[in-house]
Amino acid sequence: MTRTFFFMSIFFLAGCQSIMVEDQPKSETKKGGYYLDDGPLQNIPENLDKIPDATPKDEPLVNYANRPYKVFDVKYTPMKKLQPYREKGYASWYGKKYHGNKTSIGEIYDMYEMTGAHKTLPLPCYVQVTNLKNNKQVIIRVNDRGPFIKDRIIDLSYAAAHRLDMIEQGSELVEIVVLNPKFAKQEKNTAIQAGVFTQKSNAEALKSQVEVLLLSSKINVKIDQEGNLFYVRLSAFSSLNEAVETQNLINTQLKLNSFIIQ
């Protein structure tokens, strides 16, 4: 694809940051799925399949790379802190045209490392990318901004795109999930409070309704008594995302106003 590196003015900021910006789309080649002035280098390493996934770490965010900015008259406001995040959309990849240039956090882009670009995720962060066509997965470190083409949610390095088997296609439908070691600690303590009652019989009735609705899952439904009140709570979620999905399900099906506690 075609991109241009330049310095853009940032809203509410006295300085600048380097942002990857894609020019308006040009016709793509029939083979390779990339723009005419981009693509792989002439000598591609033979060990691309052996390049390891990025290892998620709880890194400090780069403040100047997470300030509001504007591209093609569209304002983007990056997330200010890292939190669980999941998104589906199309991924693309970028190659030799940007190999060796600086990313939005000032690092050098290496198309043979497991990295990528996102418009609003806090930088840097780590995401798991799943190709929804073949279920192949990689974990990358997001250290750049982009892509700024409609319907694309993430740009991948050549190495990551290779691992997902999307080099020839150029873009594929993917799901991305933000990863961070501290999320695992949060998820162990994640629970849903489904209701609170003064009568234990009412709590037991709700507990039975929830258990029937979640019959096929391993989620634990219990009643906790605190003083004269009886709380119906759900726990033992495999992830925070599962807790959110469960909360939405019981709220919709049982017309509850439950909330997540950690």
C-alpha positions in Angstrom: 0.0 0.0 0.0 1.2 3.6 -0.4 1.9 5.6 2.7 3.6 8.9 3.5 5.6 9.6 6.6 5.3 13.2 7.8 4.9 15.3 10.9 1.4 16.2 11.7 0.1 18.8 14.2 -1.5 17.2 17.2 -4.5 18.7 18.9 -3.8 20.2 22.3 -0.1 19.7 21.8 2.7 22.1 21.3 4.9 19.6 19.6 4.6 16.9 16.9 4.8 13.2 16.5 5.6 11.1 13.5 2.5 9.4 12.1 2.1 6.9 9.3 -0.4 8.2 6.9 -1.7 6.3 3.8 -2.3 8.2 0.6 -5.5 7.7 -1.2 -5.7 4.0 -2.4 -4.1 3.2 -5.8 -4.7 0.1 -7.8 -3.1 -3.0 -6.3 -1.1 -5.6 -8.0 -2.9 -8.9 -8.8 -0.2 -10.9 -7.0 0.9 -9.9 -3.5 -2.1 -7.8 -2.5 0.1 -4.7 -1.8 0.4 -1.3 -3.4 2.6 -0.9 -6.4 5.4 1.0 -4.6 5.4 -1.3 -1.5 5.9 -5.0 -1.0 8.5 -7.5 0.3 12.2 -6.9 -0.1 14.0 -8.7 -2.9 15.8 -11.2 -0.5 13.2 -12.5 1.9 14.6 -14.3 5.0 14.2 -18.1 5.0 13.3 -18.3 8.7 10.1 -16.3 8.7 8.1 -19.2 10.1 10.5 -19.4 13.1 10.2 -15.7 14.1 8.6 -15.9 17.6 5.5 -14.1 18.7 6.0 -10.9 20.6 6.0 -11.5 24.4 3.3 -9.4 26.1 4.8 -7.1 28.8 3.3 -4.4 30.9 5.2 -1.5 29.3 4.9 2.2 30.2 2.9 4.1 27.6 4.6 6.7 25.4 2.7 9.9 26.2 3.3 11.9 23.0 2.2 8.9 20.8 -1.2 8.7 22.6 -2.4 12.3 22.1 -5.3 13.3 19.8 -4.3 13.7 16.1 -6.0 14.3 12.8 -5.5 12.5 9.5 -7.5 13.2 6.3 -9.8 15.6 8.3 -10.7 12.8 10.7 -9.8 13.3 14.4 -8.5 10.3 16.3 -8.4 10.1 20.1 -6.2 7.3 21.3 -7.0 5.4 24.5 -5.2 6.9 27.5 -4.8 3.7 29.4 -4.5 0.0 28.7 -7.7 -2.1 29.2 -9.2 -5.2 27.8 -10.2 -4.7 24.2 -11.5 -6.9 21.3 -12.3 -5.8 17.7 -13.1 -7.4 14.4 -12.3 -6.0 11.0 -9.8 -6.1 8.1 -6.1 -6.3 8.6 -3.5 -5.2 5.9 0.3 -5.3 5.9 3.1 -2.9 5.1 6.6 -3.7 3.8 9.7 -2.4 2.2 8.6 1.2 1.7 8.6 1.7 5.5 11.3 -0.7 6.5 13.9 1.3 8.4 11.7 4.3 9.1 10.6 5.5 12.5 7.3 4.4 14.0 5.0 6.7 16.0 6.8 5.9 19.2 10.2 6.6 17.6 11.3 3.1 17.1 12.6 1.8 13.8 10.2 -0.3 11.8 11.5 -3.7 10.9 9.2 -5.6 8.6 10.6 -8.9 9.9 9.6 -8.3 13.5 6.2 -9.1 15.0 4.8 -5.5 15.1 1.8 -3.6 13.8 -0.1 -0.3 13.7 -3.5 0.7 15.1 -5.4 4.0 15.1 -6.4 4.4 18.7 -4.9 1.6 20.9 -2.5 3.0 23.5 1.1 2.7 22.4 2.9 0.4 22.9 0.7 -2.5 23.6 0.4 -6.2 22.6 -2.4 -7.8 20.7 -3.3 -11.3 19.5 -4.4 -11.3 15.9 -6.5 -14.2 14.5 -7.1 -14.7 10.8 -10.8 -15.6 10.8 -10.5 -17.3 7.5 -8.0 -20.0 8.6 -7.8 -19.5 12.4 -4.1 -18.8 12.4 -2.8 -16.6 15.2 0.1 -14.3 16.0 0.9 -12.0 18.9 2.4 -8.6 17.9 3.6 -5.5 19.6 1.7 -2.4 18.4 4.1 0.5 18.1 2.6 2.6 15.3 -0.4 4.5 14.0 -2.6 3.4 11.1 -4.1 2.1 8.9 -6.1 5.1 7.6 -8.0 3.3 4.9 -11.7 2.6 5.3 -12.7 -0.7 7.0 -9.1 -1.6 8.0 -8.5 -1.9 11.7 -4.8 -2.9 11.9 -1.7 -3.0 9.8 0.7 -5.9 10.3 4.4 -6.3 9.7 5.4 -8.5 6.8 6.5 -11.2 9.2 3.1 -11.2 11.0 1.1 -11.2 7.8 3.2 -14.1 6.6 2.4 -16.1 9.7 -1.3 -15.5 9.2 -1.0 -16.6 5.5 -2.3 -13.3 4.2 0.6 -12.0 2.1 -1.0 -12.9 -1.3 -4.5 -11.8 -0.3 -3.2 -8.5 1.1 -6.0 -8.1 3.6 -8.1 -10.5 5.6 -10.9 -10.4 8.2 -9.3 -10.7 11.6 -10.1 -10.4 15.3 -7.7 -8.6 17.6 -7.5 -9.0 21.4 -5.3 -6.8 23.6 -3.0 -8.8 25.9 -1.3 -7.8 29.1 0.0 -9.7 32.1 -2.0 -7.6 34.5 -5.2 -8.6 32.8 -4.8 -12.2 34.0 -4.7 -11.0 37.6 -7.8 -9.0 37.1 -9.7 -11.8 35.5 -9.1 -14.2 38.4 -11.1 -11.8 40.6 -13.7 -11.0 38.1 -17.3 -11.6 39.1 -20.8 -10.5 38.1 -23.3 -9.3 40.7 -26.7 -10.4 39.3 -28.9 -9.3 42.1 -29.3 -8.5 45.8 -32.3 -9.5 47.9 -33.6 -9.3 51.4 -35.3 -12.7 51.0 -33.2 -15.8 50.4 -36.0 -17.4 48.5 -35.8 -14.7 45.9 -32.1 -15.0 45.6 -32.5 -18.8 45.1 -35.1 -18.2 42.4 -32.7 -15.9 40.4 -29.8 -18.3 41.0 -31.9 -21.1 39.4 -32.9 -19.0 36.4 -29.2 -18.0 35.8 -28.1 -21.7 36.1 -30.6 -22.8 33.5 -29.6 -20.1 31.1 -25.9 -21.0 31.6 -26.4 -24.7 31.7 -23.7 -25.6 29.2 -21.0 -23.4 30.8 -18.6 -23.9 33.7 -19.5 -20.5 35.3 -20.1 -20.7 39.0 -23.4 -19.2 40.3 -23.7 -18.8 44.1 -25.5 -16.9 46.8 -23.4 -14.8 49.3 -25.0 -13.6 52.5 -23.7 -10.4 53.9 -25.6 -9.3 57.0 -29.3 -9.4 56.1 -28.8 -9.3 52.4 -28.4 -12.2 49.9 -26.2 -11.6 46.8 -26.4 -13.7 43.6 -23.0 -13.7 42.1 -21.3 -15.4 39.1 -17.6 -16.2 39.0 -14.9 -18.6 37.5 -14.7 -16.8 34.1 -12.0 -17.8 31.7 -11.5 -14.2 30.6 -12.9 -10.7 31.2 -14.4 -10.9 27.7 -16.4 -14.0 28.8 -17.7 -12.0 31.8 -18.8 -9.1 29.6 -20.6 -11.5 27.2 -22.3 -13.3 30.2 -23.4 -10.0 31.7 -24.9 -9.0 28.4 -26.7 -12.3 28.1 -28.3 -12.4 31.5 -29.2 -8.7 31.3 -31.0 -9.3 28.0 -32.6 -12.7 28.7 -33.5 -12.2 32.3 -34.0 -8.4 32.2 -31.4 -7.8 34.9 -29.3 -4.8 35.7 -26.2 -6.8 36.7 -22.7 -5.4 36.8 -19.1 -6.6 36.8 -17.0 -6.4 40.0 -13.3 -7.0 40.3 
